[in-house]
Amino acid sequence: MIKFVIDEDMPRSTARVLKANGFDSLDVRDYGLRGKDDEEVFEFAQRNNAILLTGDWGFGNLLHFPVGSHLGIVIAHFPNEISSAELNNQILKAFRNLTEGDFKGNLIILEPGKLRIRRKP
C-alpha cells in the first residue's frame, strides 16, 4: 500500500479522502509537526517510509531534496480559490494514473490539468 505524509498546508480532509480510496496517510498535524521546518517534515516522511504530499514549493528544491534521495515528493500546486473537495478530487484523479514506481524517489508536480514527474537518474 502506498503511504503518504500530508503536510500542514494541505486540507485536513486530504488524509481522510486518501484513506477512503485505498492509500495509507499520516497528517503531520496529528504528530506534533505543525509549524516545524521542512527538514523535520521530510525526515518524518522518510522514517515512516512515506511519500510527502505538500503544497510547499520549498520541497521542489533539488539541491536540498534531490530526486532519488527520498521515497517521493508530490507538490500540489493549485489556486488558493479551489475548494478542498475539488483539490482532493484532482489529487485522486492524478494518483489513479500513477504506479508506485512513478512515486518512488521522484518529484511530482500536480497542477490543474497537468502532471510533471522529475525522475531519479
DAUR-V989655 format. One record per residue. PHI is phi in whole degrees, -180 to 180 (none if undefined). PSI is psi in whole degrees, -180 to 180 (NA if undefined). OMEGA is omega in whole degrees, 0 to 359 (999 if undefined). Layout:
[[PHI & PSI & OMEGA] [PHI & PSI & OMEGA]]
//
This chain:
[[none & 135 & 178] [-76 & 133 & 182] [-116 & 138 & 179] [-121 & 146 & 165] [-105 & 124 & 182] [-96 & 121 & 180] [-73 & 161 & 186] [-69 & -14 & 180] [-87 & 1 & 175] [-95 & 158 & 179] [-61 & 149 & 178] [-59 & -30 & 183] [-74 & -16 & 186] [-59 & -45 & 180] [-61 & -43 & 180] [-63 & -43 & 181] [-65 & -42 & 179] [-63 & -45 & 179] [-60 & -42 & 181] [-66 & -17 & 181] [-111 & 23 & 171] [90 & 9 & 176] [-106 & 151 & 173] [-89 & 144 & 179] [-154 & 145 & 178] [-124 & 130 & 178] [-96 & 126 & 184] [-58 & -27 & 180] [-66 & -22 & 179] [-86 & -2 & 185] [-126 & 25 & 175] [70 & 25 & 183] [-107 & 10 & 176] [-61 & 129 & 177] [80 & 1 & 180] [-77 & 160 & 182] [-75 & 166 & 184] [-56 & -39 & 182] [-60 & -43 & 181] [-66 & -41 & 179] [-66 & -44 & 179] [-59 & -47 & 180] [-63 & -38 & 177] [-61 & -45 & 179] [-62 & -43 & 181] [-66 & -43 & 179] [-61 & -30 & 182] [-97 & 13 & 180] [49 & 50 & 185] [-128 & 157 & 173] [-87 & 137 & 180] [-88 & 127 & 175] [-112 & 119 & 188] [-146 & 167 & 171] [-111 & 3 & 186] [-85 & 113 & 179] [-62 & -20 & 179] [-57 & -31 & 180] [-76 & -7 & 175] [-87 & -1 & 179] [-73 & 106 & 185] [-71 & -15 & 175] [-75 & -39 & 180] [-85 & -33 & 184] [-132 & 68 & 184] [-64 & 142 & 177] [-58 & 144 & 182] [89 & -10 & 182] [-101 & 6 & 183] [-149 & 178 & 181] [-83 & -11 & 179] [138 & 145 & 176] [-132 & 131 & 175] [-118 & 122 & 175] [-105 & 118 & 178] [-96 & 107 & 184] [-109 & 96 & 183] [-130 & 155 & 179] [-60 & 148 & 179] [-62 & -25 & 184] [-76 & -14 & 182] [-68 & 140 & 180] [-73 & 158 & 177] [-60 & -41 & 180] [-62 & -43 & 180] [-69 & -39 & 177] [-60 & -49 & 179] [-61 & -39 & 178] [-63 & -44 & 179] [-64 & -41 & 179] [-64 & -48 & 180] [-61 & -43 & 180] [-59 & -44 & 179] [-68 & -43 & 183] [-66 & -30 & 180] [-65 & -24 & 181] [-96 & 4 & 182] [-113 & 148 & 175] [-101 & 170 & 177] [-59 & -36 & 179] [-65 & -28 & 177] [-69 & -30 & 180] [-83 & -42 & 193] [-56 & 111 & 176] [77 & 0 & 186] [-103 & 163 & 172] [-105 & 122 & 179] [-115 & 131 & 177] [-116 & 119 & 177] [-102 & 129 & 175] [-135 & 165 & 181] [-53 & 117 & 178] [70 & 12 & 185] [-143 & 144 & 177] [-140 & 128 & 177] [-124 & 140 & 177] [-123 & 124 & 172] [-98 & 107 & 187] [-87 & 151 & 175] [-67 & 148 & 182] [-68 & NA & 999]]
//
